[in-house]
Every structure is written in C-alpha cells, then in structure tokens.
Amino acid sequence: MAFSPTRRHRGSAEGNRTGPAGRDFLLLLAATLGTFSNYAPLLSVAPLWSAEGGSGYTAVGAATGVTMATTVGVQLCMSWLLKRVSLRRMLIIGSLLLGLPTFAYPVSAAMDWVLAVSAVRGAGFGMVAVAGSALVAELIPADSRGRAVGLYGIAVGLPQVACLPLGVWAAEHLGFTAVFVTAGALSVLAAPLAAAIRVPAPAGPGRPRPRSRTGPAQLRAVSRPFTVLITTACALGAVTSFLPLALAQPSSATPALFLLTGAVIVGRWVAGIVSDRSGVGRLMGPSVLACAAGMGGFGLAAANGAAALSGAAAVLYGLGFGALQNDTLVLMFQRSGPDGHGMASTLWNMAYDAGTGAGAVAVGLTSYALGIDGAFAAAATLILLVVPLAFRDARSGRLPDAAPAQNHPAETAARKPHGHAA
C-alpha cells in the first residue's frame, strides 16, 4: 500500500546514506526478504497443514481467507494507525506479529487453532506490506526513487518465486515443523533489522501529509479496475491453497507454483514497458483472457492429475495476472486524481488481498459440490464475466485525458515490478 510521504530536504551526506546503496535502504531490503519469506510459503503450507489435521476443504480455504481478512482489516484502519505509530515501528511490530505466531502452528492442525494463528499473522502482514513500501519513499530521494522501487520489488518478488513452491516441497520431505520454524525465524529476525533503520527527520517544521479525498466520484472512477483485479485475484487464492491438494502428490504442484510466481513478475515488467510506449491498459483485455484460460487449464490439470498441464496453466495465469496488477494500479492512480492516490492505493491492496482470501474460501465451499477441478473451472467462468470491463478500460486508458501525471512517484512505482503491495 503506497502512502504519499512528506517530501524531505537532505544534504548530500544524508542522501548518500539513504540512497539505494545506503545502509538504511539495504536494511529495509533485508527485512523485506525476511518477512515475505514467511508470508509466501505459508500461502500453501498452512492450508496443507489444516488438511493434515483432517479439516475439510472449507477449513483448508479458510486458512488463507482468514489471513487475508485480517490483512484487509488492518488496511482499513491504516489512517488511524499511522497517526499513532511510526512506519519503522509498524514494520517492527508487523514482523513480530507475522513471525512469532508461526511457531505455534505445530501445536495443532485443528481448524480453530490454524485459523486463530493465521488471523494474527494476517494482521502482521498488513502492517509489513504498508510500512515497507512507504519506507521506500521515506528513505530515498525523488531522483533515485524509481530504481529503489525496482529493487524493493525484487525483494518482495524473490521470496514468492522461490519460497512458495519450496515450502510445499519442504513440508512433504522435511516436515511441517521445519517449515514453520524456518519461516517464523526469518520474520522475527527481520524485526531487529527494521529497528536499525534510521528514518531521516524533516529539515524544517513538519508539514502535514497529504490527505486522500474519497467521494462517490473517485470511487466510481476506479470501480472497473477494482472489479477486474478482485475477480482475477480470487483465482490466486484458489490456486495457492488448493493446487497441492488437487494433484496426485502435493510436491507435484511445486514447479507450477514456481512458474506462476515467476510469470507474475515477468507480466508486470512487460505491462510496464507496453504502458510506457503505447498507453496504460492496452493489455487489460488479453490479460483477463489469459487469466481465464490459465484457470481453465488448472481445472483440467486437477481433473487428470496432470502436473505438466498445471505448469502451462501457471504461466498463462501468471503472465495475465502480473500485467493486470500493473495496469489496474496505474489506471486507479490516474482516475483518482492527485488528491486520491492514497485512496487508490488502499483500494488496490484491498482488492488484491480480499480477492485472494475470498477465492480460497469460495473454492473450499464449492469443491464439495463440484470437486476442486469444477471449482477451478467455475473461477475461470467468473473471470470471463469481467472481460467486457477490461476491454472498456483498455480503450479508456489510451484516451489523452487518461495520461499519467508526469514524474509522480506513484506512477513511477506502478511501472516497476513490485511484489504484493503497491
């Protein structure tokens, strides 16, 4: 979630200390690697652990759903929290709330216990996602911010590429406890790294942060990209929670999850290049179609236990969803106007997180009647319903009055390959 920080005037020495190669930014990158190395693998491992305890598909999906629900709950309270807690302290608290409860998973695989632990972790992740991305702008001068956002995006994306599939493999071959202890330790160790970050103070009297205005006009303006994103994000929650259970062996899902997360990063990068050259939104329609085709492929793979087909489906869905993340964010920034960037960023993150959680819960519920393969096919059908919205946004995104504001950090950031949070 992006927040517009107060602009700071720094001397050259301070700029060197806080630049992309400076001590404080490197500490932020290290802390980010630690926290996302906890978040990413447990998207699949926590549902697997719940299934290990005999929980039905509803409870398996709820493990992800509850995590995302508390994440969104924290995001809704963010304005209140930021008035009382600094970004650095929020990152420290979030790292601990994400990491410490992870050690409690091995106590029991019972549904109530898994959901309680997941709820606390979700609150921690909500804080980490907000504080980390906002600290990039706090630590980096405007003339270096684009490169810094790219580096931060790598720190967010790498754990999702490596740890999401590796977590499933490790749970099967090394045991769940080994995964939980390792993931918990990585997030807890991020807390002292965050504590060591020195956020520069303003050179002069503090100036108030810009306030985002949220009204009916702004909400209507971003409603189409919001709907497209939340619908396609439902599929992400479905796949990460249930693909290991849908194939013959949970470890068979490892290559597909690796390809999916890698393709998301590629899709974001390609969409950024295309939007710079041809205007934002050009890939919206084809990207939604790719997401639908990918989910259809996952349904066929689940029906036949075909691991190779799941890999192809992962590439299709990942490329499409990655491109949509970029284009929906840029469109929401454009349409919300200069006073609405905070609102747009909050809604974007809520769509991503709420969609991920809702998709996991919905597939868990519908799989009783349709099977996992049928639930995946239903998700593909749902995505097809927003194709007209995506193509409408593709046309409007190329209109002259939709051009992005020049040199605004928010739009610069949106074109970089971030991870989960804008």
PyMOL commands that set and color helices and strands:
alter all, ss='L'
color gray80, all
select helices_A, chain A and resi 12-18+23-52+57-76+78-82+87-107+111-139+142-173+176-195+216-221+223-246+250-278+284-304+307-336+338-384+387-396+400-402+409-414
alter helices_A, ss='H'
color red, helices_A
deselect
rebuild
show_as cartoon
